[in-house]
Each structure stands twice: as structure tokens, then as C-alpha cells.
Amino acid sequence: MSRLTVMRVIAWVMAVSAVGFGLFTIVFGIVGPGQEIHGVHNAIVAALLLGLSAPPVIQVARAPDRSIRALVILAAVAIAGLATMAMSLTLDPFTLPFVLLIGVLWAVVPSREGAIPVGRPSLIMLALAMVAAVPLVVFALCQAELQRTDDSSEHAAFFHWVETSFYAIAILLLGFLAALRPTGLRLAGWMAGIALAVLGAASVALGQHASALPAPWGWAALLGGVAFLAAGEWEARRQALAPQRK
């Protein structure tokens, strides 16, 4: 079996799992008895699966021979998962297999050429990412601490605290990745912007639930996510058109 076939099989398994569990989380979160208290967490887990995991894995599955940029994005997600499991002193059984399979994909990819796309950074996107860095890191650290110290709630039993911490760090890493190469890593910008907006929207709509950002920060996350998406699209199109103007 060729390396590309191995990549395609692994990636499709990851993609189907991410989409399947993401949709299950949405449906179960709506109809499941007793799920109201997990409203913010269910929104975050669904976005983590459908928005931060599935898109790059689907790219790898569809074209493993042209997947190096998607693998770079997945590497950022894997680093976020490992970092937050370490901060939480918790091995998340839902996150760890995905992270390990990302490592397998990197191990079998035939060529790593082009892992760092040509291009230049976006000062606007870097500025937005730096503004978001401190509150996202503080939020992630607080969620990780809850996972370490909470030994009785359903949130801890379902690994919600560590997954929320994972989500926040993934947004930050993907945001910086997109800012460094807005054109070559455009998908990372979309993923970071949408994920931040989802966190903000869930916090605004479900402000009394666990892990919801306080009202001003919820709105800031929602608007910041939209602003990052707009900046990413503007930069990607501007840089793509720049050679044509010369």
C-alpha cells in the first residue's frame, strides 16, 4: 500500500469521525435531557470537530499528494491539543487519538516541500492576533486549571474544561499561522475567525452557562472573529492580486 493511500484512508477515517461526532454533539446537545448546562461546551466541542478538525482533514483525504498546507494547519491544532492536555494534567481520550493520527500523517507524507508557503505576513492580522492573545491564553489557563481541580462535576467527567482550553489555544495558533501567510494558509484564517466568533456567540447567547465569556468579552470575541475573517479575506485577495499589478 502506497503512502498516499495510507494518508487517504487515515484522513477519511478522521474526517468521518470529526463530522459524525460533531453532528451528534449538536443534535444531542439540543434534544438530550440535562444538556442545557453544557450549552457553551457543546457549541465549542461541535465547532472544534466541525470547524477546526474536519476541514483540513478533508483536504488531506481528497488530495493527499497536495496536502502539506493542510498538514501544517493540523500540526497547529495538534500542538494546541498537546499543550492544553499538559496544562490540564489530563489525557483527553477524545483528543489524543486525533493528535496521534496527525503525527502518523506527518510521518508518512511523501514530501514536506512547501510546508512554509511563499508570501509575507499581514500586519493587520498579526495585530488582531496579538490583541486576542492575552485574553485567550488567560481563558485557556483558567479552563485547564478547572480540569485539574474539578473532580466532581459532569464538565470534568466529559473533559469539557480541557477541550475548551484546547479550543482557545487552537484559535490563537491558527490566527498567528494565518497572519504569517494570509494567502498560502487562507483556510487557517477562516478556521480561526469562525471559531472565535462561535465562542463569542455562544457566550452572548448562553451567558449563564459554564465557560461562557463575560458579556463584554463575549461580544469582543464575536466581533473580533468577524474582523479577523474580513481582514484575512482582504489580505488574501490583495496579495493574490499584487503580482498582476506589477
ChimeraX attribute file (.defattr): number of C-alpha atoms within 10 A of each C-alpha:
attribute: neighborCount
match mode: 1-to-1
recipient: residues
	/A:1	5
	/A:2	9
	/A:3	15
	/A:4	18
	/A:5	13
	/A:6	16
	/A:7	28
	/A:8	22
	/A:9	15
	/A:10	18
	/A:11	24
	/A:12	18
	/A:13	15
	/A:14	21
	/A:15	23
	/A:16	14
	/A:17	17
	/A:18	24
	/A:19	19
	/A:20	15
	/A:21	16
	/A:22	24
	/A:23	16
	/A:24	13
	/A:25	20
	/A:26	17
	/A:27	13
	/A:28	13
	/A:29	21
	/A:30	14
	/A:31	10
	/A:32	11
	/A:33	8
	/A:34	10
	/A:35	13
	/A:36	15
	/A:37	15
	/A:38	19
	/A:39	23
	/A:40	29
	/A:41	27
	/A:42	23
	/A:43	19
	/A:44	27
	/A:45	21
	/A:46	25
	/A:47	24
	/A:48	24
	/A:49	22
	/A:50	21
	/A:51	21
	/A:52	27
	/A:53	24
	/A:54	24
	/A:55	20
	/A:56	23
	/A:57	28
	/A:58	22
	/A:59	20
	/A:60	27
	/A:61	23
	/A:62	15
	/A:63	13
	/A:64	24
	/A:65	16
	/A:66	15
	/A:67	23
	/A:68	24
	/A:69	23
	/A:70	20
	/A:71	23
	/A:72	22
	/A:73	25
	/A:74	28
	/A:75	19
	/A:76	19
	/A:77	26
	/A:78	23
	/A:79	16
	/A:80	23
	/A:81	25
	/A:82	19
	/A:83	16
	/A:84	28
	/A:85	22
	/A:86	13
	/A:87	20
	/A:88	26
	/A:89	15
	/A:90	15
	/A:91	15
	/A:92	18
	/A:93	10
	/A:94	11
	/A:95	18
	/A:96	15
	/A:97	12
	/A:98	19
	/A:99	18
	/A:100	13
	/A:101	17
	/A:102	22
	/A:103	15
	/A:104	14
	/A:105	25
	/A:106	18
	/A:107	13
	/A:108	13
	/A:109	18
	/A:110	15
	/A:111	13
	/A:112	14
	/A:113	9
	/A:114	13
	/A:115	15
	/A:116	14
	/A:117	15
	/A:118	10
	/A:119	14
	/A:120	13
	/A:121	17
	/A:122	21
	/A:123	12
	/A:124	14
	/A:125	26
	/A:126	18
	/A:127	14
	/A:128	19
	/A:129	24
	/A:130	14
	/A:131	12
	/A:132	19
	/A:133	19
	/A:134	12
	/A:135	14
	/A:136	21
	/A:137	15
	/A:138	14
	/A:139	18
	/A:140	25
	/A:141	21
	/A:142	19
	/A:143	23
	/A:144	26
	/A:145	17
	/A:146	18
	/A:147	26
	/A:148	17
	/A:149	11
	/A:150	14
	/A:151	11
	/A:152	8
	/A:153	9
	/A:154	12
	/A:155	19
	/A:156	17
	/A:157	12
	/A:158	15
	/A:159	19
	/A:160	25
	/A:161	27
	/A:162	32
	/A:163	27
	/A:164	26
	/A:165	30
	/A:166	30
	/A:167	27
	/A:168	28
	/A:169	26
	/A:170	29
	/A:171	29
	/A:172	24
	/A:173	21
	/A:174	29
	/A:175	30
	/A:176	24
	/A:177	24
	/A:178	30
	/A:179	28
	/A:180	20
	/A:181	24
	/A:182	30
	/A:183	26
	/A:184	20
	/A:185	23
	/A:186	19
	/A:187	20
	/A:188	31
	/A:189	29
	/A:190	23
	/A:191	27
	/A:192	29
	/A:193	28
	/A:194	22
	/A:195	27
	/A:196	32
	/A:197	24
	/A:198	23
	/A:199	26
	/A:200	28
	/A:201	23
	/A:202	24
	/A:203	27
	/A:204	22
	/A:205	14
	/A:206	20
	/A:207	18
	/A:208	15
	/A:209	16
	/A:210	16
	/A:211	24
	/A:212	21
	/A:213	23
	/A:214	14
	/A:215	16
	/A:216	11
	/A:217	16
	/A:218	24
	/A:219	19
	/A:220	19
	/A:221	26
	/A:222	22
	/A:223	17
	/A:224	22
	/A:225	29
	/A:226	20
	/A:227	16
	/A:228	27
	/A:229	23
	/A:230	16
	/A:231	19
	/A:232	28
	/A:233	17
	/A:234	14
	/A:235	22
	/A:236	20
	/A:237	12
	/A:238	13
	/A:239	17
	/A:240	15
	/A:241	11
	/A:242	9
	/A:243	8
	/A:244	7
	/A:245	6
	/A:246	5
